[in-house]
C-alpha cells in the first residue's frame, strides 16, 4: 500500500531504498550527518543526535541546531530538560546548569525530596533526579542520585515524574497512538522483514506502511504534529 501525502515522516533514508514508497517521505537526518545514537523528545518536536564530533540538538519545526557537548550520554527528563550526570540543559534557552552526582547514602535523601521543586524517577536506571524550584539559579540544590534502594518506597508521598526507558521497538501488536489520538502505528514482522503500519484510530483503516525489511527498525516515536513516525533502518553488519 502506498503512503498518503506526508503521513509517514522517515528519520533516516538509507541510500537506495527510498524508491519502494509511492508517497512522499522526508529525510530529517542523512547517514553522512548521523554517526551515533539519537533521541526524540517526549513530544516529538526536538531531536538529539550524535555527529562525528558533536552532540546536536535540533528543533524539528525550524531545523535550528545547537551543539550540546561535554557529556557522553543524555536522558530527556521532560520535553524541555535534558540531563546527564554532570549537568542539565534547558532546551528553551540552552542554559547549561551543573548537577551534583551523588550516591543515596551520601545525602539526606528525605530532606532533598521534601525541599525539591521537581523530582524525576529514571525507570531505566533506578535513579532519582532532584531539581530545585529555581534550578537554573540554585545549581547547588540539583542532584543526580544513584544507588537508591527501595526507590518506590522512598518516593511514596512525593509528586514525581516517571521517566520510562527508551523503547525503540514496541511489542508486536502494541498500539502506539499519535499525540492527537487520530492515528496509531503497529510494529511487527515475519520472514519477509519488519514493517511499521499506520492506521486510522477511528475506523482501523490502514493509512501507510513501510516495505518489509530485514534490517532492524529503530523507532523514535510520533512527530509532535502527528504527521508521521520517525524511524531508522540499521544497516546490516
URBELZI-V277967 format. One record per residue. N is the residue number from 1. RES is the residue in three letters. PSI is psi in whole degrees, -180 to 180 (NA if undefined). Layout:
n,res,psi
N,RES,PSI
N,RES,PSI
This chain:
n,res,psi
1,UNK,138
2,UNK,165
3,UNK,153
4,UNK,111
5,UNK,-129
6,UNK,37
7,UNK,-26
8,UNK,119
9,UNK,121
10,UNK,128
11,UNK,-47
12,UNK,130
13,UNK,117
14,UNK,132
15,UNK,129
16,UNK,-13
17,UNK,-8
18,UNK,-23
19,UNK,-7
20,UNK,-22
21,UNK,141
22,UNK,-11
23,UNK,-177
24,UNK,144
25,UNK,167
26,UNK,128
27,UNK,114
28,UNK,-41
29,UNK,137
30,UNK,162
31,UNK,-21
32,UNK,-31
33,UNK,-41
34,UNK,122
35,UNK,6
36,UNK,-151
37,UNK,174
38,UNK,150
39,UNK,122
40,UNK,141
41,UNK,159
42,UNK,-33
43,UNK,2
44,UNK,23
45,UNK,-2
46,UNK,153
47,UNK,136
48,UNK,130
49,UNK,167
50,UNK,127
51,UNK,-168
52,UNK,-30
53,UNK,-16
54,UNK,156
55,UNK,134
56,UNK,133
57,UNK,125
58,UNK,132
59,UNK,116
60,UNK,-32
61,UNK,-32
62,UNK,-13
63,UNK,16
64,UNK,137
65,UNK,143
66,UNK,136
67,UNK,138
68,UNK,90
69,UNK,-170
70,UNK,14
71,UNK,143
72,UNK,-35
73,UNK,148
74,UNK,157
75,UNK,137
76,UNK,122
77,UNK,-42
78,UNK,-167
79,UNK,-10
80,UNK,-31
81,UNK,128
82,UNK,149
83,UNK,143
84,UNK,-173
85,UNK,-6
86,UNK,-30
87,UNK,169
88,UNK,156
89,UNK,125
90,UNK,109
91,UNK,-7
92,UNK,-42
93,UNK,5
94,UNK,23
95,UNK,133
96,UNK,120
97,UNK,131
98,UNK,152
99,UNK,138
100,UNK,129
101,UNK,117
102,UNK,159
103,UNK,150
104,UNK,-33
105,UNK,-12
106,UNK,-7
107,UNK,165
108,UNK,89
109,UNK,-37
110,UNK,-42
111,UNK,-42
112,UNK,-42
113,UNK,-37
114,UNK,-35
115,UNK,-1
116,UNK,148
117,UNK,-39
118,UNK,141
119,UNK,133
120,UNK,134
121,UNK,116
122,UNK,100
123,UNK,-35
124,UNK,-30
125,UNK,-7
126,UNK,39
127,UNK,162
128,UNK,132
129,UNK,125
130,UNK,122
131,UNK,142
132,UNK,154
133,UNK,-34
134,UNK,59
135,UNK,-27
136,UNK,-29
137,UNK,-4
138,UNK,62
139,UNK,-23
140,UNK,-7
141,UNK,15
142,UNK,129
143,UNK,137
144,UNK,107
145,UNK,121
146,UNK,172
147,UNK,47
148,UNK,116
149,UNK,145
150,UNK,52
151,UNK,-38
152,UNK,-38
153,UNK,-40
154,UNK,-37
155,UNK,-3
156,UNK,134
157,UNK,-4
158,UNK,145
159,UNK,125
160,UNK,163
161,UNK,128
162,UNK,121
163,UNK,107
164,UNK,161
165,UNK,153
166,UNK,125
167,UNK,98
168,UNK,-14
169,UNK,95
170,UNK,158
171,UNK,140
172,UNK,131
173,UNK,-8
174,UNK,123
175,UNK,123
176,UNK,108
177,UNK,149
178,UNK,160
179,UNK,-34
180,UNK,3
181,UNK,12
182,UNK,-21
183,UNK,166
184,UNK,159
185,UNK,155
186,UNK,145
187,UNK,130
188,UNK,-177
189,UNK,174
190,UNK,-157
191,UNK,-24
192,UNK,-18
193,UNK,177
194,UNK,153
195,UNK,153
196,UNK,127
197,UNK,130
198,UNK,135
199,UNK,154
200,UNK,125
201,UNK,-19
202,UNK,-46
203,UNK,0
204,UNK,11
205,UNK,136
206,UNK,128
207,UNK,-35
208,UNK,153
209,UNK,138
210,UNK,156
211,UNK,149
212,UNK,139
213,UNK,133
214,UNK,-9
215,UNK,152
216,UNK,131
217,UNK,138
218,UNK,107
219,UNK,123
220,UNK,-34
221,UNK,-176
222,UNK,146
223,UNK,149
224,UNK,-28
225,UNK,11
226,UNK,18
227,UNK,-15
228,UNK,-171
229,UNK,131
230,UNK,131
231,UNK,168
232,UNK,146
233,UNK,129
234,UNK,121
235,UNK,149
236,UNK,144
237,UNK,NA
